[in-house]
């Protein structure tokens, strides 16, 4: 069975191009993979379901038929989950019509072929699965790293053909100036801060295309508790595809706090024509920041013709810490966008997502732009959701739901930052101005 044709891929606008079908008992595994896909692209009921909606109505009428990639988290729990059974039975017809493409992840060694020793009630589920197996199916008991790799490879073509992008041409010359070290070399590290949704990762990848058009950004998520050895294993796996046995050997031969081995791995990624992105997964507590060993890692990397590593964080790099990495890292903040600039971009998104864009009034557009608060990713999510709503009276509910999440993130960021400057009123005033500033800051 062939993959979707170009025409099928460009069919009607969708709410979320990727749909996760997973049993509640396997939800933690799916949520970890969900967090590795750019915001606003994946439907997972525990993450993006509409509050208060009848779940199956939401899935059967809106989400599943408008998706283009179906990820089935197949396990023994899956076939006994009523919601999953309904999803796979509906998806069977969509797959046969080539309206959706499936990827089956086998979380355990549960069979994928029905046999007569099983409960006869399960046979329709296996018949539906049979229609999916002609596409891509993982080995049994797949681990998180390899499952994530399969999903990201399947999602990547959809991301390339996704919605219009907002150009941030103002940042490119500022970043180029900030990264320069002498006439011919660059600082090895860029530390990019800013609110979630302002497009930090996209900007990093676009920025690198000027240096290495075919270079790959090796993305590794980190948090406040990450150790060098853990990050090293992820880099080796993501960049070089090492086997489990090879990773075990590295784990045994290096200590948890050994930074030099990680620096060497980043140098090898650089030598292969690629670069490393260390992305802060979340702010666990308001007074937490990324570990200080990242400063030592930055200072171990040598300058070269292009950057080797990017650190993406929501929390800012302040004071003493910023001075300590000034010889190896350029620190840049990605500002939010003015409502004036986002207004025209909002019309472009509506034209892409909505079958009937003429129904939008200027007041409707201004309402979405204002609610987005200068955040590109938030605006995309709002337009994507609103374009599939027939009754505009419900749009306020969508905005309120997503705004609560965004407000929580911004509040945590601001409180953390001001807590770092407790007792220094002058610095707090400077930070306050920067938080509301919309202009890029030179290094």
C-alpha positions, 0 to 999 in steps of 0.5 A: 500500500502506497503512502499518501499522494501530494493531493491527499496531503493538501486536502482540507485544513486540519486541527492537529496533523498528528493523532496519538491513539493510546490507552490510558495506562500507556499515556505517560510513554505517549506524553514523553513523545508528545513533548518532543514534537513542536507545539500545536501539531499533535492531538493527545487527549490528555494534553489537547482535549477540549475541556468539558467536551464529550471525548468521543464526539470530539475525536470522531467528528473533529480530530481524527478525520482531519489528522494526516498521521496516526500513531497507534501505541499498540499493547495488550492494554490497547485492545481492551481500551474502549476509546482505542477500539473506537479510534482504530475502527474509525481509522481503518476506513480513513487509512483505506481511503488514504486520508491518513497514514499510520505508524504502529508502535509496539510497546510490548510483545503482544501479538499483531495477528489474531489467532483463535485462542483469543477472545472473538470480540477482539477480532475486529480490532486486529482486522483494523490493525491489519490495514495499518501494518502495510505502512510502518510498524516498529519491533516489539517492546520498542524503547522510548528513544527509538520510538521517538526517532520513528515518530519524529521521522514520520512527522518531519514531512508534515512540519515542512509543509505546515502553516505559513511561518512568521519571518524574524528577519530583524534577529538574524543580523543581531545574532550574527554580530553577537556570535562573532569572535574575531574576523573569522571565528564564531563563539561555540555556543549560543544561549537563546532565551524567551517565552515558550511559543516565540519560535526559538527552536525554529529560529535556531534551525533557520539561523544555522542554514546560512552556515550548513544548509544540510546540517542537522540540529541534534535535539536533546531535552534537558532540565534542572536535574540533568547530569552530563552523562545523561545528556552524553548518552542522548547525544550519542543516540540521537546523533550517531544512532548507537546501539543499546550495548554501545550506550551501556559501554559509554555509561560504564566508562564515564562518570555521571559528572564527566563534562569532557566526554560530552564536549568531545561528543559535541565536537564530533557532531560538529565535525559531521556537519551538524550541531547540538540543541539542548532545550529546556523541557520545562520550569519545574519550580520558579527558583530553578535554572539549568544546571551550572555544569553547562557553563563549564561545558560551554567553556570547554568548546573551542571557537570555530567558523560556526556555532556548535551548540545552542541552549534554549531556555525560558529562564534568562541568563543573568549577572555573574553567570552571564559574565562567566560564559561571555568568552564562549557563549552569546546570550540572546533573548527572543522577544515577543511580537507586536500586535501590529506585526502579528495582525497580517500574519493572523490573516495568513494563518486564517487563509491557510486553516479555514475553508471559509476565511471570509467569515472572519471580521477584523474584530475577530482577528484583533481578538485572537491577536490580542489573546496571543500576547505577542507569541507566535506559537500561541497564535498558531494554536488559537487560529488552528483551533478556531478555524474548525469551530462553526460557532464563533461564540465558542472561540472565547472558551478556546482562548481562555483554556490556552491562555491559562496555560500560557499565563502560568508559564509566563508568571513562573518565568517572571517570578523566577527572574525577579527572585534572582535579583532580590535586593537589587531594585535597579536590576529589577527595573532593568529586567522589568523593561526587558520583559516587556521590550519587543526589540532584539538585544545586542550581545 
